[in-house]
Amino acid sequence: MKIALTNFDKAFENRIRLQIMSVLVANESYDFNSLKELLSVTDGNLASHLKALEKEEYISVIKSFLGRKPNTRYQASAKGITAFKKHLEALENLIKQQKG
């Protein structure tokens, strides 16, 4: 049986990127430190995965100040939400094919 992998998105092959998008699709936005704590990753690891998603235009970055401290928040873009949903549908279809 041949399985169609056309809707799988390479941007979500990595577990951390998949987790980041899951959080951002489920929430309006999330800040860097909260994501880091939630996902239990290092600053550098999180930053590299966020940069990869930003390069694909799947997330947008919102920089601001809270008092005198810089705050960086991330938000899933419409393009990112669409790509993520297509990827999840592809995963669901793969599971259904395996069961059927």
Sequence and secondary structure as in RCSB ss.txt:
>XXXX:A:sequence
MKIALTNFDKAFENRIRLQIMSVLVANESYDFNSLKELLSVTDGNLASHLKALEKEEYISVIKSFLGRKPNTRYQ
ASAKGITAFKKHLEALENLIKQQKG
>XXXX:A:secstr
     TT  GGG SHHHHHHHHHHHHSS EEHHHHHHHHT  HHHHHHHHHHHHHTTSEEEEEEEETTEEEEEEE
E HHHHHHHHHHHHHHHHHHHHHH 
